[in-house]
């Protein structure tokens, strides 16, 4: 199996002020996989790898069922996206994702409302008879 990250080693970051603060890797929602980053931000794996090789992104390797993936910090990825693609791109992607989540919630609530309306009608029929 060939490693994608030739020449990039953990620990070569040096003393940089923009590196992860203590405990950021353990915070909920602060870390995402390269696959999730592709879905949420519309970036490619190559874009993430270039950020890692440039020293802009810290990463950790993982594997699920033998399939390797990268974990990166959301805050660093967002800074890198702004630097490379612009803040308008990042805002657009975040708004698109939030709109998708809201739409999903609305559809879910409508389904629950339909079930409740049906139950309400059944109960009203039972009361009348």
N, CA, C and O of each residue as an XYZ file, in Angstrom:
516
protein
N       0.831     -1.176      0.000
C       0.000      0.000      0.000
C       0.881      1.247      0.000
O       1.794      1.360      0.818
N       0.619      2.164     -0.895
C       1.421      3.365     -1.056
C       0.909      4.474     -0.154
O      -0.299      4.697     -0.065
N       1.809      5.162      0.509
C       1.413      6.270      1.397
C       1.321      7.552      0.597
O       2.209      7.870     -0.194
N       0.257      8.275      0.804
C       0.028      9.539      0.103
C       0.894     10.652      0.660
O       1.220     11.592     -0.064
N       1.267     10.573      1.901
C       1.890     11.681      2.594
C       3.403     11.561      2.674
O       3.985     11.792      3.734
N       4.040     11.207      1.579
C       5.491     11.101      1.612
C       6.094     12.476      1.886
O       5.719     13.465      1.256
N       7.001     12.526      2.799
C       7.661     13.773      3.139
C       6.974     14.571      4.230
O       7.526     15.562      4.708
N       5.772     14.158      4.635
C       5.066     14.865      5.698
C       5.073     13.974      6.920
O       4.561     12.855      6.891
N       5.658     14.477      7.997
C       5.711     13.701      9.224
C       5.080     14.504     10.331
O       5.235     15.723     10.404
N       4.365     13.806     11.195
C       3.818     14.460     12.377
C       4.981     14.792     13.288
O       5.859     13.958     13.511
N       4.993     15.991     13.807
C       6.083     16.423     14.661
C       7.027     17.379     13.958
O       7.877     17.986     14.610
N       6.902     17.535     12.624
C       7.742     18.463     11.881
C       7.158     19.867     11.836
O       7.677     20.730     11.127
N       6.089     20.106     12.582
C       5.389     21.378     12.480
C       6.217     22.526     13.034
O       6.056     23.663     12.592
N       7.096     22.257     13.990
C       7.887     23.317     14.591
C       7.065     24.109     15.588
O       6.027     23.640     16.056
N       7.521     25.306     15.913
C       6.820     26.148     16.881
C       5.985     27.172     16.122
O       6.460     28.266     15.816
N       4.720     26.809     15.815
C       3.845     27.699     15.060
C       2.674     28.087     15.938
O       2.123     27.259     16.663
N       2.303     29.344     15.865
C       1.229     29.842     16.717
C      -0.150     29.413     16.226
O      -1.111     29.448     16.994
N      -0.265     29.008     14.955
C      -1.573     28.635     14.429
C      -1.862     27.140     14.555
O      -2.838     26.645     13.993
N      -1.029     26.435     15.278
C      -1.265     25.004     15.460
C      -2.374     24.803     16.489
O      -2.760     25.733     17.197
N      -2.868     23.596     16.558
C      -4.024     23.290     17.407
C      -3.726     23.576     18.865
O      -2.640     23.301     19.375
N      -4.724     24.134     19.509
C      -4.587     24.364     20.935
C      -4.796     23.055     21.675
O      -5.314     22.091     21.111
N      -4.398     23.021     22.924
C      -4.482     21.805     23.720
C      -5.923     21.312     23.800
O      -6.830     22.071     24.140
N      -6.120     20.056     23.490
C      -7.427     19.425     23.616
C      -8.358     19.622     22.436
O      -9.471     19.097     22.443
N      -7.937     20.358     21.432
C      -8.832     20.610     20.293
C      -9.172     19.324     19.542
O     -10.266     19.200     18.990
N      -8.259     18.385     19.517
C      -8.511     17.114     18.829
C      -9.602     16.308     19.528
O     -10.218     15.444     18.905
N      -9.851     16.573     20.800
C     -10.838     15.816     21.563
C     -12.196     16.503     21.632
O     -13.159     15.904     22.112
N     -12.297     17.733     21.168
C     -13.540     18.488     21.243
C     -14.533     18.003     20.194
O     -14.171     17.766     19.042
N     -15.782     17.859     20.606
C     -16.821     17.386     19.690
C     -17.031     18.397     18.562
O     -17.194     19.592     18.808
N     -17.025     17.907     17.337
C     -17.260     18.749     16.178
C     -16.041     19.494     15.675
O     -16.113     20.152     14.638
N     -14.924     19.410     16.380
C     -13.724     20.146     15.980
C     -12.906     19.394     14.942
O     -12.056     19.984     14.276
N     -13.156     18.099     14.798
C     -12.386     17.266     13.882
C     -13.336     16.669     12.856
O     -14.454     16.274     13.185
N     -12.876     16.607     11.595
C     -13.676     15.946     10.586
C     -12.770     15.165      9.653
O     -11.589     15.480      9.503
N     -13.332     14.149      9.033
C     -12.552     13.332      8.106
C     -12.479     14.029      6.759
O     -13.228     14.966      6.482
N     -11.563     13.553      5.929
C     -11.443     14.151      4.599
C     -12.708     13.908      3.780
O     -13.070     14.745      2.953
N     -13.382     12.790      3.992
C     -14.617     12.495      3.264
C     -15.720     13.466      3.685
O     -16.451     13.978      2.837
N     -15.844     13.720      4.981
C     -16.836     14.676      5.470
C     -16.508     16.081      4.973
O     -17.413     16.836      4.616
N     -15.238     16.435      4.947
C     -14.829     17.746      4.443
C     -15.208     17.901      2.972
O     -15.611     18.982      2.541
N     -15.080     16.837      2.215
C     -15.467     16.886      0.807
C     -16.960     17.150      0.669
O     -17.381     17.914     -0.200
N     -17.762     16.517      1.525
C     -19.210     16.700      1.460
C     -19.630     18.080      1.971
O     -20.469     18.737      1.354
N     -19.063     18.519      3.079
C     -19.479     19.773      3.698
C     -18.938     21.005      2.980
O     -19.652     21.999      2.840
N     -17.700     20.956      2.529
C     -17.062     22.146      1.978
C     -16.805     22.063      0.482
O     -16.358     23.043     -0.113
N     -17.071     20.939     -0.134
C     -16.887     20.811     -1.573
C     -15.437     20.855     -2.019
O     -15.150     21.234     -3.155
N     -14.522     20.473     -1.146
C     -13.105     20.437     -1.506
C     -12.711     18.998     -1.824
O     -13.388     18.057     -1.410
N     -11.638     18.834     -2.545
C     -11.179     17.495     -2.901
C     -10.165     16.998     -1.889
O      -9.637     17.764     -1.082
N      -9.903     15.701     -1.948
C      -8.874     15.118     -1.085
C      -7.507     15.710     -1.429
O      -6.684     15.932     -0.541
N      -7.267     15.965     -2.711
C      -5.998     16.564     -3.124
C      -5.801     17.952     -2.515
O      -4.686     18.319     -2.146
N      -6.888     18.722     -2.411
C      -6.836     20.044     -1.790
C      -6.387     19.920     -0.337
O      -5.559     20.699      0.136
N      -6.944     18.930      0.366
C      -6.583     18.710      1.766
C      -5.136     18.249      1.887
O      -4.404     18.714      2.760
N      -4.726     17.337      1.015
C      -3.349     16.837      1.035
C      -2.368     17.969      0.763
O      -1.310     18.031      1.390
N      -2.701     18.869     -0.164
C      -1.825     20.015     -0.433
C      -1.707     20.907      0.794
O      -0.631     21.431      1.082
N      -2.804     21.080      1.515
C      -2.770     21.859      2.755
C      -1.890     21.212      3.811
O      -1.171     21.895      4.541
N      -1.953     19.888      3.884
C      -1.107     19.152      4.834
C       0.357     19.301      4.438
O       1.206     19.575      5.286
N       0.657     19.122      3.153
C       2.032     19.205      2.686
C       2.597     20.614      2.817
O       3.800     20.790      3.010
N       1.721     21.624      2.712
C       2.161     23.013      2.870
C       2.340     23.378      4.341
O       2.876     24.441      4.655
N       1.894     22.503      5.244
C       2.028     22.770      6.665
C       0.902     23.624      7.220
O       0.990     24.098      8.352
N      -0.138     23.826      6.455
C      -1.276     24.636      6.896
C      -2.270     23.830      7.725
O      -2.992     24.390      8.550
N      -2.309     22.525      7.508
C      -3.276     21.658      8.186
C      -2.556     20.579      8.976
O      -1.669     19.902      8.455
N      -2.940     20.424     10.224
C      -2.490     19.272     10.999
C      -3.424     18.123     10.639
O      -4.584     18.343     10.289
N      -2.919     16.914     10.725
C      -3.755     15.770     10.402
C      -3.400     14.595     11.292
O      -2.331     14.536     11.899
N      -4.323     13.678     11.345
C      -4.082     12.379     11.967
C      -4.656     11.343     11.028
O      -5.683     11.563     10.386
N      -3.995     10.239     10.959
C      -4.450      9.175     10.075
C      -5.374      8.238     10.830
O      -5.226      8.033     12.035
N      -6.318      7.679     10.113
C      -7.220      6.694     10.668
C      -7.554      5.674      9.606
O      -7.238      5.858      8.430
N      -8.191      4.604     10.021
C      -8.616      3.580      9.070
C      -9.863      2.898      9.613
O      -9.953      2.582     10.800
N     -10.819      2.679      8.724
C     -12.036      1.961      9.061
C     -12.144      0.801      8.091
O     -12.174      1.001      6.876
N     -12.202     -0.404      8.620
C     -12.279     -1.616      7.807
C     -11.170     -1.648      6.758
O     -11.383     -2.107      5.636
N     -10.002     -1.164      7.123
C      -8.864     -1.203      6.222
C      -8.799     -0.051      5.238
O      -7.867      0.024      4.438
N      -9.765      0.843      5.282
C      -9.777      1.994      4.379
C      -9.201      3.214      5.098
O      -9.770      3.680      6.085
N      -8.079      3.728      4.609
C      -7.446      4.858      5.277
C      -8.198      6.163      5.029
O      -8.817      6.351      3.982
N      -8.132      7.052      6.008
C      -8.702      8.386      5.859
C      -7.893      9.354      6.699
O      -7.113      8.949      7.560
N      -8.087     10.631      6.440
C      -7.412     11.684      7.198
C      -8.406     12.355      8.121
O      -9.578     12.515      7.779
N      -7.934     12.747      9.287
C      -8.729     13.589     10.186
C      -8.015     14.928     10.251
O      -6.807     14.989     10.480
N      -8.769     15.995     10.049
C      -8.207     17.346     10.117
C      -9.061     18.189     11.050
O     -10.210     17.855     11.339
N      -8.486     19.271     11.506
C      -9.209     20.180     12.395
C     -10.073     21.127     11.563
O      -9.593     21.735     10.606
N     -11.332     21.246     11.929
C     -12.283     22.083     11.198
C     -11.819     23.543     11.138
O     -11.915     24.180     10.089
N     -11.316     24.073     12.256
C     -10.903     25.485     12.291
C      -9.751     25.747     11.323
O      -9.743     26.763     10.629
N      -8.790     24.846     11.275
C      -7.666     25.016     10.363
C      -8.103     24.848      8.916
O      -7.638     25.571      8.035
N      -9.000     23.893      8.668
C      -9.488     23.679      7.306
C     -10.242     24.914      6.814
O     -10.077     25.329      5.667
N     -11.066     25.497      7.681
C     -11.812     26.692      7.281
C     -10.875     27.856      6.994
O     -11.096     28.598      6.037
N      -9.827     28.034      7.808
C      -8.837     29.087      7.534
C      -8.139     28.843      6.205
O      -7.904     29.776      5.437
N      -7.810     27.586      5.938
C      -7.121     27.239      4.692
C      -8.039     27.477      3.485
O      -7.588     27.969      2.450
N      -9.310     27.132      3.616
C     -10.265     27.358      2.529
C     -10.404     28.850      2.251
O     -10.440     29.263      1.092
N     -10.483     29.656      3.295
C     -10.584     31.110      3.113
C      -9.337     31.639      2.407
O      -9.434     32.479      1.513
N      -8.173     31.148      2.808
C      -6.923     31.610      2.208
C      -6.821     31.207      0.739
O      -6.312     31.973     -0.079
N      -7.301     30.012      0.402
C      -7.142     29.510     -0.964
C      -8.307     29.872     -1.883
O      -8.096     30.226     -3.043
N      -9.531     29.786     -1.372
C     -10.715     29.936     -2.226
C     -11.533     31.192     -1.930
O     -12.415     31.549     -2.710
N     -11.258     31.853     -0.830
C     -11.961     33.077     -0.488
C     -13.056     32.856      0.543
O     -13.602     31.761      0.675
N     -13.362     33.920      1.266
C     -14.363     33.813      2.328
C     -15.767     33.649      1.757
O     -16.619     33.033      2.397
N     -16.029     34.194      0.555
C     -17.347     34.045     -0.048
C     -17.663     32.572     -0.304
O     -18.794     32.127     -0.109
N     -16.656     31.825     -0.739
C     -16.832     30.397     -0.995
C     -17.223     29.670      0.288
O     -18.149     28.859      0.293
N     -16.513     29.965      1.375
C     -16.775     29.302      2.650
C     -18.170     29.651      3.164
O     -18.905     28.768      3.606
N     -18.540     30.930      3.111
C     -19.858     31.354      3.577
C     -20.945     30.685      2.747
O     -21.952     30.234      3.292
N     -20.752     30.619      1.441
C     -21.729     29.990      0.556
C     -21.923     28.519      0.903
O     -23.055     28.041      0.971
N     -20.842     27.809      1.118
C     -20.928     26.378      1.454
C     -21.594     26.170      2.812
O     -22.415     25.266      2.969
N     -21.243     27.004      3.798
C     -21.852     26.870      5.122
C     -23.349     27.146      5.064
O     -24.137     26.437      5.689
N     -23.743     28.173      4.317
C     -25.173     28.492      4.178
C     -25.913     27.369      3.461
O     -27.027     27.012      3.844
N     -25.304     26.821      2.437
C     -25.915     25.717      1.702
C     -26.133     24.513      2.618
O     -27.190     23.883      2.584
N     -25.132     24.199      3.433
C     -25.247     23.069      4.359
C     -26.318     23.315      5.410
O     -27.091     22.412      5.730
N     -26.372     24.529      5.950
C     -27.386     24.845      6.952
C     -28.785     24.781      6.346
O     -29.722     24.301      6.984
N     -28.923     25.264      5.118
C     -30.210     25.198      4.424
C     -30.649     23.747      4.232
O     -31.828     23.428      4.382
N     -29.712     22.882      3.904
C     -30.006     21.459      3.733
C     -30.496     20.843      5.047
O     -31.461     20.079      5.058
N     -29.829     21.180      6.148
C     -30.218     20.656      7.459
C     -31.612     21.148      7.841
O     -32.429     20.378      8.346
N     -31.881     22.424      7.600
C     -33.190     22.989      7.920
C     -34.278     22.331      7.084
O     -35.350     22.010      7.597
N     -34.007     22.132      5.808
C     -34.987     21.475      4.932
C     -35.296     20.060      5.422
O     -36.448     19.626      5.416
N     -34.256     19.355      5.842
C     -34.446     18.002      6.367
C     -35.311     18.003      7.617
O     -36.177     17.143      7.779
N     -35.077     18.963      8.496
C     -35.870     19.065      9.721
C     -37.324     19.390      9.408
O     -38.229     18.842     10.039
N     -37.559     20.272      8.444
C     -38.925     20.630      8.054
C     -39.664     19.415      7.522
O     -40.822     19.189      7.873
N     -39.008     18.634      6.683
C     -39.627     17.426      6.131
C     -39.957     16.451      7.256
O     -41.028     15.845      7.260
N     -39.044     16.298      8.205
C     -39.257     15.411      9.348
C     -40.448     15.866     10.195
O     -41.273     15.052     10.608
N     -40.526     17.159     10.446
C     -41.630     17.703     11.247
C     -42.961     17.522     10.517
O     -43.975     17.212     11.142
N     -42.959     17.715      9.203
C     -44.197     17.522      8.429
C     -44.683     16.075      8.522
O     -45.885     15.826      8.619
N     -43.756     15.133      8.491
C     -44.136     13.719      8.625
C     -44.750     13.465     10.001
O     -45.774     12.791     10.116
N     -44.126     14.003     11.030
C     -44.653     13.827     12.388
C     -46.015     14.500     12.530
O     -46.905     13.961     13.188
N     -46.184     15.667     11.920
C     -47.455     16.375     11.969
C     -48.562     15.573     11.287
O     -49.694     15.535     11.769
N     -48.234     14.939     10.172
C     -49.235     14.121      9.467
C     -49.688     12.956     10.338
O     -50.874     12.629     10.366
N     -48.758     12.328     11.045
C     -49.109     11.222     11.942
C     -49.989     11.735     13.079
O     -50.970     11.087     13.443
N     -49.646     12.887     13.640
C     -50.436     13.452     14.733
C     -51.835     13.871     14.259
O     -52.812     13.681     14.984
N     -51.936     14.424     13.079
C     -53.240     14.809     12.525
C     -54.124     13.581     12.338
O     -55.320     13.619     12.627
N     -53.535     12.498     11.855
C     -54.295     11.256     11.662
C     -54.765     10.712     13.009
O     -55.907     10.269     13.133
N     -53.908     10.743     14.002
C     -54.284     10.265     15.338
C     -55.378     11.144     15.948
O     -56.301     10.650     16.596
N     -55.255     12.452     15.730
C     -56.248     13.402     16.225
C     -57.624     13.113     15.600
O     -58.640     13.102     16.294
N     -57.638     12.883     14.299
C     -58.900     12.577     13.606
C     -59.497     11.283     14.124
O     -60.713     11.186     14.288
N     -58.672     10.299     14.380
C     -59.150      9.014     14.890
C     -59.742      9.196     16.287
O     -60.786      8.623     16.599
N     -59.090      9.980     17.116
C     -59.597     10.219     18.469
C     -60.915     11.009     18.443
O     -61.823     10.727     19.225
N     -61.017     11.988     17.552
C     -62.252     12.746     17.446
C     -63.407     11.870     16.985
O     -64.536     12.028     17.451
N     -63.129     10.952     16.077
C     -64.161     10.004     15.639
C     -64.579      9.098     16.788
O     -65.762      8.791     16.933
N     -63.633      8.672     17.598
C     -63.936      7.793     18.713
C     -64.771      8.522     19.761
O     -65.632      7.904     20.387
N     -64.544      9.803     19.968
C     -65.292     10.583     20.947
C     -66.723     10.784     20.485
O     -67.637     10.721     21.307
N     -66.954     11.024     19.203
C     -68.289     11.294     18.662
C     -69.201     10.067     18.714
O     -70.421     10.214     18.788
N     -68.641      8.883     18.677
C     -69.489      7.684     18.656
C     -69.706      7.103     20.023
O     -70.397      6.094     20.163
